[in-house]
Amino acid sequence: MATRYIPYFPEPIEGQAILNDFTRILKYYGNDKVKENLKRGMPLYEVETVERVGDNPDNNMVIRGECISACAYLKDKGISVDLVYIDPPFASGADYAKKVSLRRNPNPEKAEAIVKAEEEIEMNEDFKAFEEKMYGDVWNKEDYLNWMYDNLRAIKSVMSETASIYIHLDWHIGHYVKILMDEIFGEDNFKNEVIWCYRGMAIAEGHYTRRHDSIYFYTKNEEHVFNWRDISEELEITTQNKYKNIEEGTNRRFRLHGRNIKGSPIQNMSDIDIKWLKTNPELCKVDYLDEKVGVKPRDWFIMDYINIMSTERVDYATQKPEALLERIVKASSNENMIVADFFGGSGVAAAVANKLNRKFIHCDIGINSIQTTRDRLVSDNAQFDILEVKDGVSLYRNPVQTMDKMKSLIKGLRNEDSLDEFWEGAIQDSKEGLIPVYVPNLMDSSTKLLDKALMIDIIRKAIPDLPDDVKKVIVYYIDITSIDEIQQVIKDDDTTLVEIELRDLKELLSDVVVEDYVEYSIQEVQEKLFKEYEVRIDNFVSDRVIQKIEEYNAKRQAQCLKSAKEYKPITISENGLETIEYLSLDCTNKDGAWKSDSEIKIDKSSYVIVNGKKTKEFWNGTIKSEQKPLRLKVRNICGDESIIVI
């Protein structure tokens, strides 16, 4: 439950068009009189430090929580950020998921089947149930824009007076968000629409191939950081530009050493052109290039996406290249400034900020984002704290999984076409008849919290649209301002006779998380000059991973029966060690924040990464530490982590 509310940035920019549909002020009427004006702020929740990596003198943060929750925490602590880059959902209608791979079993005999297949779970459209969903980018336009409006206002409230913000979008929704940005930050503070062009294999039918994103660059005020010389492009100047017509009577244009020379429309110099120039110098003369000057960079970037062979690749669906962020971070921040990404994804902004001697704040609601970023930063020798906001997002694993789990746990809940999309579905009761059910959306802070404003919305807007024979509705909540306050709102209302029952979703979810089972043994081993502690994993069972594999096998079998293909199920060995992705030993703390004194990560190729350093060795089933371990952490291939006190 929120402890209190932090005010937003006071008002939209004076003189801008006010989008009344997106304000956080709700007026409602009773007996034709205004009864109350309700204004919300950013809910401030309890924040727990779950891990500290290094001494962290710069107070770098990796925050698991919603954007608005993170902003409330920063504002309460008096922390302001100097550069914001966000790559939020694009309202693209797509689900994004992590591919799950079995690792090589440490036991050679048990590893044989895994090594033969090197099974990576197939992730086509027919098998989405086995994907590890990170988030769903499925929105209707109005809900998305309301959600973005709230997030952008919250972000602005924690930006320093000279800060800039870059918001990364594409053709799906970018032009709508541009209008919100104009209102919140002011048209005069709009600096550029940066076009990022990239290559790819996409084939378009009936339209041009879509191979660019838009990045909107705004500042909070006129005074802001922009280091154009740090990212300037060198332009070579010639003292003369003399060209001689070639025999065919046309002009040629040459790009020498990657620099443009003014000439005819041919833009690139091919190998044939170079050979021709060398063998026919008398036919075309180009004067010497003898000067270089710096010019301000253009508002279009040409750089590729992360390819499959890139060393940057962290297997995150929406990962952006470091080169893109390097240009933004260098241009709009200085060393020791704070760079923040509130939809952090793969952690590229934090990683680049760290490499360029900036401080960083990474925030995301997905556990996979936090784990990916954490491991990435450890490999870069970064120092940071991992914080978890107790805002209901992490009740299960991530918002998408929590939402799916909620729906499956509500007995009798089914889709009902006659109901508005506000209602998740309905329960058919023998006495009450059709009972519509409201389930909060964890992706949307304005609906996750049940407060007076939302309750009045339900009473005045949602219930009147229900069929006339509805006698009762059920309203679930993750967080509530005050149960007594909401009950009083319901009691005071005289516009409906429909009974409203309130239910706490946390009670449903509290018993569904089954911890992974770990059997281990520990012993002291003598190395050359000193003793070490060795923890050996003897057995590992993850009900969640097993369930996912069983679901996959069932779907795969059904498909093979239809296509007459040979069916080969995925199987797990008795000790289950191929379902482990990561291990860590805490030799410092018996409880509280985790301190990783020794850690091992097994990558998709089954090679071991030891304390952030890549190797070409396979895991042998153990993890070692110089000090006596107090706690063991094990992460399965789906991302669930278990902590065992040794």
Secondary structure by P-SEA (a helix, b strand, c coil): cccbbbbcccccccccccccccccbbbbbccccccbbbbbccccccccccccccccccccccccccaaaaaaaaaaacccccbbbbbccccccbbbbbbbbbccccccccccccccccccccccccccccccccccccccaaaaaaaaaaaaaaaaaaccccbbbbbbbccccaaaaaaaaaaaccccccccbbbbbbbccccccccccccbbbbbbbbcccccccccccbbbbbbbbccbbbbbccccbbbbbbcccccccccccccccaaaaaaaaaccccccccccccccccccccbbbbbcccccccccccccccccaaaaaaaaaacccccbbbbbcccccaaaaaaaaaacccbbbbbccaaaaaaaaaaaaaacccbbbbbbcccccccccaaaaaaaaaaacccbbbbccccccccbbbbbccccbbbbbbbbccccccccccaaaaaaaaccccccccccccbbbbbbcccccaaaaaaaaaacccccbbbbbbbcccccccccccbbbbbbbbbbbcccbbbbbbbbcbbbbaaaaaaaaaaaaaaaaaaaaaccbbbbbbbccccccccccccccccccccccccccccccccccccccccccccccccccccccccccbbbbbcccbbbbbbcc
